Amino acid sequence: MSKLKSNDAIAILFHPKKTIKKIVETNPKKGFYLLASLSIFLSFVFSFKEFVISPWYYTLLGLIFAAIVSPVIGVIGYYLQGFLYYVTGKILKGKAPAVNIRAVMAWASIPTIYAYSLAIVIFLFLFIISGNLAYALNPYFIIFQTLLLFIGPVWSMVINFAGIMQVQKFSLLRAIANAILAVLFAVLLVLGIGIVVAIFVALLKLAIHLIR
């Protein structure tokens, strides 16, 4: 817990601006890789929780796979997200360096991490005491997990806005605009890449056709 102090992991829930300010002023990289990895790893585990009824070695292989790819996906994802917020934030006269924005992204994920963790623990408890997947996935649990996985991401979004306000020196409206521009920039980037790939494939097919 040296890199991710429990008091910061709790304080971020209720005092996001103050906690983010403390983190970026002391060590903006603190907990980044752990949080980036955890958020993806837990989503993997939650998505494949039904595999508990599979042979133990399938479950083990799945966990090993998730543990290997989660840090890669998480870190790359936060770097891309941070880059998009950084570039679009500059349009709005944002003040934060990219490393501080990445810190906000990572620490804002904590409510979602808690939500996934609690859902997984309760599911495992129900499955262990019953030995029955249908019992573990009963309607009450489904409703509870749905609420958890709604509250967690919404709370994360609130912390994200608060953190962006703090590091970018934005108002709430400008922080929301930063997020909207980042999403639009990402969509345009994906569309641009798609168009370039489509043109390349079309030219390649044409070249092959002409050669024949």
Long-range contacts (C-beta under 8 A, 24 or more apart in sequence): 3-30, 3-31, 3-34, 4-30, 4-31, 4-34, 4-35, 8-107, 9-110, 12-107, 12-108, 12-110, 12-159, 13-110, 13-111, 13-155, 13-159, 16-107, 16-108, 16-158, 16-159, 16-162, 16-163, 16-166, 17-162, 17-163, 17-165, 17-166, 19-107, 20-103, 20-104, 20-107, 20-162, 20-163, 20-166, 20-167, 21-166, 23-103, 23-107, 24-96, 24-100, 24-103, 24-166, 24-167, 28-99, 28-100, 28-102, 28-103, 29-99, 29-103, 30-103, 31-106, 31-107, 32-75, 32-78, 32-102, 32-103, 32-106, 33-71, 33-75, 35-74, 35-106, 35-107, 35-109, 35-110, 35-113, 36-71, 36-74, 36-75, 36-77, 36-78, 36-106, 36-109, 37-70, 37-71, 37-74, 37-75, 38-70, 38-74, 38-109, 38-113, 39-74, 39-109, 39-112, 39-113, 40-66, 40-69, 40-70, 40-71, 40-73, 40-74, 40-77, 41-66, 41-67, 41-70, 41-74, 42-113, 42-116, 42-117, 42-120, 43-116, 44-69, 44-70, 45-116, 45-120, 46-116, 46-119, 46-120, 49-120, 49-123, 49-124, 50-133, 50-137, 52-124, 52-127, 52-133, 53-133, 78-102, 78-105, 78-106, 81-105, 81-182, 84-182, 84-185, 84-186, 85-164, 85-178, 85-179, 85-182, 87-185, 88-178, 88-181, 88-182, 88-185, 89-164, 89-168, 89-170, 89-178, 91-181, 92-168, 92-170, 92-174, 92-177, 92-178, 92-181, 94-168, 94-169, 94-170, 94-178, 95-167, 95-168, 95-169, 96-164, 96-167, 96-168, 96-169, 100-167, 101-164, 101-167, 101-168, 103-163, 103-167, 104-160, 104-163, 104-164, 104-166, 104-167, 105-160, 107-159, 107-163, 108-156, 108-157, 108-159, 108-160, 108-163, 109-156, 110-156, 110-159, 111-151, 111-152, 111-153, 111-155, 111-156, 111-159, 112-152, 112-153, 112-155, 112-156, 113-152, 114-152, 115-148, 115-149, 115-151, 115-152, 115-153, 116-149, 116-152, 118-148, 119-144, 119-145, 119-148, 119-149
